[in-house]
Amino acid sequence: IFTYPMFYRPVYQQNSTETTQRCVKLFSRVKDLARLLEPMLKSFSEFYHVFDFDVDTPGNGYRSLTKVVLSFVHHMVECVRRLSDQRFRKERKAMKMEVYCSALEQLSVMVSFAWRLLNANPKGQLFFKDDQALSVAFVDEYFHMKRACFYGRSLPYCDLCFIGVAAGSLLSSGKYAMDPELCGEKFEEITKDINVQLLKGFWNITETEALAAIAKISSVPVHVNKEISFLPESFTLPLTSTTSQYLTVPVPLTYSGRAPIQMRLISHKLLEGQESQELNNLVKSSGTSAKAERKLKKDLAPKSKHLVVHFHGGGFVAHTSKSHEPYLKSWARDLGIPILSVDYSLSPETPFPRALEECFYAYCWALKNCSMLGWTGDYVCLAGDSAGGNLCLTVSLRAAACGIRIPDGIMAAYPATLLKATPLPSRLLATFDLLLPLSVLMKCLGAYTGKAKLEKPEMTCYFCPPLSSGLDPLNSNIIHPQLDNSLEEYYQSPLLAPDHVLKGLPPVHIVACSLDPLLDDSVMFAKRLRAIGQPVTLSIVEGLPHGFIGLAKFSKEVKDSAKICLDRMREVLHLQQPAQSETK
């Protein structure tokens, strides 16, 4: 592609101006880089089908990296063509070409590392679990790369706001808008060693009063939007294997002790049970006036056979159900069922396993108190994105291990299944990802999995006979992560769980995106489940980044992709697909 005559036109070679000579050197450098990249990309194209989930679902880090490089190359050629055909403002265009050339150099470094992974990993595998040297080299390579060239001319408004906050004044972001190169350098400087609290502030910007008000106006109106808060008490659930034994669900206690469980109940219509005094005693805020609620009670709908229990994303460090409220309201309307979204404790203040314990407790509480949620208890689906997808999987693993009812299925959007700084081809995409640079990804994973100063907590499940028998517990299973590192490992990283553990999962439906640094997490996990005979589907949406599920209102492509998530939940809950006219 770099054989165009525009690279070496005589008029360029004969012209002795400084700008022209700079362009000639740039063209020569680009051609050298192209010669370096071509054989490696060609090799990827010959092998990357081996790493796909199946023929109908092409997608993995090697494919995505190749597409990104080729897309960039085509864009660069267009810039060269304009520079060659239109000689006006050559100085400005030459500066742009220098930035693009620098970006191509960094892309060549990424492709070279991907080539190294291709040769180092076992055949057909996207990663090698025990290769610490590769992990160290991967992180070292990332922090030595000059990534500013990726951020300057493509940084969207939200990240300009991020830089402004980091610099101490939102108004200061104006100068970065006028100088893309300075903007890129500042973004690289901030993300290189970002503070988790700063990250929390940026990601939680959607929960500020002004933006929350805008989101409320633009989102789907619902009749039920109740914030639930209560101090947890232990309770029992029957085991699935026998009617004579029960599980005592323990109160989450790790790190912060006994603290309120926070949830949000959303329903498009007021369902029987949701108006009960029993539920209202737990409601912190309903968002509905007493007069409006009395009016709704006149049109009380019967209980739903279906429930979605939702765990939000946010890298384990940010967000609440309020951040995800707009699309949850749309789900409640489109599915016609109640949704219970759990506000679990965030890291680094309360790292693993606190979030898992609270989500597991909330899931068990929903099973126990289905009536007040407007649910008959028939079908339940766990749904979540990113960190929430991880929690959907680990809550189901824990439910299976404890012997209680597992959900009927899981819908996990771009889930994190490997919480380690392991070199994966798709993780190379984090080099230029604006939302999830590798440094940010590592901070989030470290905050969740990091060791606290306190003594390692215990994760407990107590198996008891019926309380009326008056007998002592027949069985007790206390899991000590500090004694068995493998248990802690797979409750953090489901991808590393042994086959017999993964067999306890319900049907899993994964929705991934091609430009996501976590793409290979989804591909590898889906392939593992399929290999052991577990029901699993994988959908990969093209051209979308991590976190697309909350952006459905901004683009038709995103809206169509978000619809896949709805379809997967309908499949789990045995709901009929809407008529074509209803989906428009």
N, C-alpha and C positions, 0 to 999 in steps of 0.2 A: 504493500500500500504506500510505501515511501519512495516509490520510483517515479513520482510525478515530476515532470520537467520543471515545475515551479521552484524546486529546491535548488536548482543549479542553472537558472536562466543567465545567459551571458550578461544581461543588463545589471544583475546583482553582482556578478564577479568583477565587472569592469568599473562599477561605481565604487568610489573610494571613501564615501562618507562613513563616519563612525557607526551610525545606525545600521547602514547596509552591511558593513563588515560583521557587526554583531549578529545580524540575521543569518548571514552565511555560516558563521560558527555554530549558531543554534541549529540550523538545518543539518549540518554535518553531525552534530551531537545526537540529534533525533534519529538520524539514519543509523548511527552506531547502536543506539538503544533498541531500535527496531530489529536489527540483526541479532541482538542478544535475546530479545523476547520471543521472536518467531518460533524457534525450535522448541522452546519450553511450552508455549501455548499449543503448538501442534501436538506435542506429546500428551498434554492434558486432554485434548479433544479425542485422542485415541483411547484413553483409559477412563474418562470420568463417568461413562455409563455404568462402569462396574460398581460405583458408589451410590447410584440412584436407588431409591426404594423399589421401583419397578419401572417397566417400560412406559406406563401411562403417567408416571409421576417423576419426570426428570428434575433433578435438583440436588445439589450439594455444593460445598464450598469451592471446589475446583471449577465447576460450571459458572458459579456466580463471579468468581474472581476473573475468569476469562472474559465473561460478558462485560464486566466493568472496564477492563483494560481495552477491549475492542471498541467499546462505546466512547471511551476517552480518546482513543486514537482517531476515530472518525471525526470527533469534534475538533480535534487538533488539526486535522487535515483541512477542515473547512476554514479554520482560522488562518492557516497558511495560504489557502487559496485567496482569501480576502486580502491578506497582506500582499500577495503577489499581484493581484489584479487592481487593487486600489491603493495607490501609494500615498494617499493623504494620511496625515497624523501617524507617520511611520514610527516615531519615537514611542508613542503610547502603545501601538500594536506590538512593538518589539519588547516592551516591558511585559505585556501580557504573554508573549511567547516564551519569555524567560521563566515566568511562573509555571507555564504549562510544561516546559522542558524539565523543570525541577520536579514537578509532580510525576512526570513519566519516569524520571530516575528513581523516585521512591517506589513507584509501582513495580519497577524492574526488581527492586530489592524484595518486595513482597512476593513476586512471582518466583524469584530464586529460592526463597524460603519455602514456598509451597512445593517447589520441585524437590527440595530436600526432604520434605515430609512424605511426598509420594514415594521416594526411594527408601525411606527409613521405616515407614509403617508396614505392618504385616499386610499381605495381599488382601485387597478388598476392604481394609479397615481404614477409617478416617483418623484414628489416633492410636498411639501405643501407650498403654496405661503406665508402664513402669519406666519410661524413658525420661528421667529427671533432667538429663543433659539437654534434651531438646526443649523442655519447658523453660529452663534457665536461659538458653540461647534465644528463645522466642521473646521473652520479656526484655532481655537485653537489647535485642534488635529493635524492638518497638521504641524503647526510650532513647535510642540513638538516632532514630529517623527524624528527618526534618519535615514535620507534618503540617506546618503553617500553610504550605502551598495548597493543601486540600480545603482549607477552611476559609480562605480570604474571599474568593470570588463566588462562593456558593453558600455563604452563611446566611440562613434565613433570619427573619425579624426576631423570632423568639430567642435565638442565640445572641443577637445584638443586645437584647434586654439582659440576658445572662451576663454578658461581659460588662455591661453598665453597672449592674448590681455588684459584681466582683470588684470593679474599680472604685466603688464607693459612691457613685452617683449615676442614676439612670440617664441623666442628660449627657454624660460623657460618652455614651454610645454613639452620639451623633458623629464624632470625629472618626469613629471606626467605619461608619457607613460611607464616609467620604474617602476612606483609604482602605481598600480591601486587604492589601498586604499587611498593614498594621493590625487590622482586625484579625487576620489569620494568626499572626505572631502572638497577639494577646490571648486568643483562644487556646493556642498550644501551650502557652505559659501557664494559664489557669488550670487546664485539664491535666497537665503533667503531674501535678501533685495536689489534686483538688481536695478540699476539706469536705468531709461528709455533711457537716452542718450547712455549708454553702450549697451543696448538692440538694439537700432536703429543701432549702429555701427556694431553689429554682424549680424543682419538680412540683413543689406544693403551691406554685404561683396560681394555679387554677382554682385554689380554694380561698383566695383572697376575696374580700367582700364584693368588690366591683366585678371581677370575672365570674364569681359564683352567681351574681345577679343576672349577668348576661346569659350564662348557661341555663339558668332557670327559665328565662323568658323564651329561649330558643328550643328548649327540650320539650318532649312529649308530656302533656299534663296527665297526672295519675291521681286516683282517688285515695290511695294509701301510700304514704311515705313516712314511716315511723322509725325514729331512732330509738333503739332498745338498749337499755343499760341495766345490769343487775350484778350483784355480788354472787359468784358461783357457789353452789353447794354440790356435793357428790350425790349421785343418783345411780340407779341400776338400769341395765338394758339386758334383755334376754340374749343368750347365745343362739346362733343359728343352728348349731349341731344338736342341741338338746333343749327341752323346755324346763328342765329341772335345775339349770345353772344360769347364773346371771353374771354380768360384768359390772363391777362398780367403777363408774367413770370418775377418775380423780379430778380434783380441782387443780388447775394450773398454778404452780407455786414457784417455778424456777425464776431466779434473779430478782423479780419484783414482788414475790409473795402473792397473797390472795388479793386480786384487784378486779374491778368491774369488767365484765365481758361486754363488748360493744358490738352491736349489729344494726343493720338497717333493713326493714321490711318494706318492699315495694310491690304494689299490685295495681293494675290498671283499674280494677273494680274492687269494691269492698266485698269481701267474701265472708261467709258465715264463720264465726270464730275470731275474726280480726277486730270485731267490735266488742269483744268480751272484756269485762272488767279485769279479768286475770291478766290479759295482755296489756291493757292500759296502765296497770300498776307498774309495769316494767318500762313504759315509754317515757323517754326523756324529752322528746320533741316529736310532734306529729305533723306539723306544717299545715294542719287543717283545723279550722275553727270549730268550736263545739256546735254551733248552729249548722254548719255545713255537714258535720258528721251525723247529726240527727237526721238531716235530710237524706244522706246516703243510706242510712239504716233502713229507710223505707224501700229501697231498691236492692236489698241485700241479696247477693248471688250465692248459689250453693258452693260448698267447698270444692276446690280443685283436686283432681287426682294426681297432679304433677307439681313438683317444686324444683327450683334451681337454687342450690347453695353456691354462692359466688365468693371467691377469694381474689381480691384485687392485686394488680401488679404494682410496681414501683421499686423494684430492686431490693426488696425487703427493708428499705430505709425510708421510704416516702409514700405519700398518698393515703387516702382513706376511701371509704365507699362514696364520699361526697365527690371526689375527683372523678369517679366513674359513673356518677349518677345519670348523666345524659343518655349514655347508651343502655344503661340498665333499665331506664324508663321505657326506652324503645323496645327492649327485649320483652318487658312485662306486657306491653301492648301487643306486639307481634305474636308472642307465644300464647297470650291470654292466661298466664299463670303467675302465681306469686314468686318473688325472688328474695332470698335472704342473703344479704351481703355482709361479710364478717370484717370488722375492723380489728385486726390482730395487732399486737404490740410490735413496734418497729425496732430495728437494729440501728446503731450499735448499742443503744441503751439496754435492750433486752435481746441478745442474740439467740441463736439456736440453742435449745429447742423450744423456746417460749412461743414463737408464732405457731409452730406445729401443734403444740399442746392446746393452745387456744382455739385453733381451727378445728382440731379433733373434738374438743369439748363442744364447740358450737354445732358441729355436725351431729354429734350424739344428742345434744339438747333439742335439735330440730326433730330428730326421730322420736324423742320422748314427748315433745310438746307439739306434735303436728296439728292438733285441733285448733290451737289458738293462732296458728299461722294461716288458717284457711286452707288446710291441706288434709286430704284423707289418709295420707301415708302410703299411697300406692307406688308412685314412681318418683325417684329423686335423681337428679343429675348434678354432678360437681362441675363447675365452670370457673375458669380463671385464665389470666394472661400473664406471661413472663414469670415473675416470682409466684403469682397466684396459680399458674399452671403447675409449678413445682409442688406447691402445697396441696393441690388437688390429688396429685399422684401419691405424695407421702401420707396424706390423711387416709387414702384408700388402702395403702400398704399397712398402715397401723391398724385400721379397722379389720383387715383380713387377719393380721397377726393376733389381734385380741379376740377374734372369733365372733364379732358382731356383724350385723348386716352391712354389706358394702353397697355403695351407690349402684344404680342401674347402668351407669356409664359416666365417662369423663369427656368434657370438651376442653382441651388445653390449647390456647393460642400462644404460639412461639414460646413454649415453656423452657425454663432453664433446667436441664436434667443432669448437667455435669458442673458442679460448683468448684471448679479448680482452674488454675491458670495453665491448662493443658493446651499445647499448640494444635489447633484444628484449622483446616483450610478456611472455614467460614470466619474464624476469629480474626483472620487477617483483614477482614472487612472493617473491623473496629478501628483500623488505622485512620480511616477517613469518615467514620460514622459520627454524625454531629450529636446524636442523642446518647449514643453508647460507645464512646471511645474506650479502648482497652483499659486505660487508667481508671476510668469511671467504673467499668465493669468489675475490675479487680477490687476497687474500694467497696462496692456493694457486696460482692461475694465474701470479702474479708470481714466486713462488718457483721454479716450473718453467721459465718462459720468461725469467726475469731474466738480465741479462748478468753473467757472473762477472768478477772482476778479472783472471783469467788470460787469456791470448790465446785467441781463439775456436778451438774444437776442430775437427778434421776428422772427417768421416764417410766411411769408405772401403769400397769393394767392388773386389776384384781378380779379374779374369777370366783364368784360366790354362788351358793345355792339360794333358793328363794328365802327372802328375809323371814318369812313366817315359820320356817323350819326350826329356827333357833340354833342351827348347827354352826360350827366354825367353818371358815372357808375351806372348800375341798381342794382348791388349786390356787396358786398364786404365781404370777409371772412378772417379775420385776426386771426391767431392762436397764442395765447400767452401761451407758455409752463409754464411760471411762474404763470399763473392764473389757469391753468387746468393741474395738474400734471399727470392725466391719459393720456393726449395726448402726453406729453413728454415721458412718460413711454413706450407707445407702439411704438413710433417712434424710441426708442432705443431698445426695446425688443418686437419684433413682436409676440412672444408667449403669451404675456400678453394682446394683443389687444382683444376687445370684438368681438363677433361673427359677428355683423352687419358690422364691419370694415373689418374683414378678408374676407367677402363675396365679397369685391371689388377686390380681387386679381385675376390675370389670372391663368391658369394652372401652377402648381408648380411641378418641378421635382428636387428631393433632392438626392444627392449622398453622403452617409456618409461612415465612416470607423470604423471598430469594435474596434480599439485600440485608438480611439480619445476621449479625455476628453469631447468633445462637442457632442458625439454620442447621448446622451439623448435629447439634444436640437433638433436634427433632428427628432428623433422618436416621441417626444411629439408634435412637430409642425405639422408633417404629420398626426398624429392621430386627432388633432384638426381640420385640414382642412377637413379630410374625414368625421368627425362627423357632419359638417355643410353642407355637400354635395358639397364641392369644389373639382374640379379635382386635384389630387395629386398622384405622384408616389414616392416611397422611395426605393433606392437601397443601400444595405450595403455590402461593400467589406471587405472580411475577411483578417485579419493579417496585415493590413496597418495602419500607424499612420496618424495623422493630417499633412496636407501639401503634400500629396503624388502626387498631380496633376502636380507638377513641376519636378517630378523625373522619368517621363515615359521612358527616355532614359537609365536608369540604371538597369531596371529589367523588365522581361517579364510580371510578375504578375502586376506590376504597370502600364505597358503599356496597358494590357488588361482591367484593372480597369479604366484607363483614357479614354478608348474607350467608356465606358458607358456614360461619359459626352458628348462626340460627338453624340452618338445615341440619347440622350435626346434633344440636340439642333436641330438635324435633325427632330425629332418629332414635336417640337414647330414650326419650320420653314417650315414644310411640304416638306422636302427634301427627296429624295429617298435614301435608304440605298445603299452603294457601293456594286458592285459585289464582290464575295469572293476573286477573284484574285487580286482585287485592294486593299484589306485590308491587304494583306501579306507584 
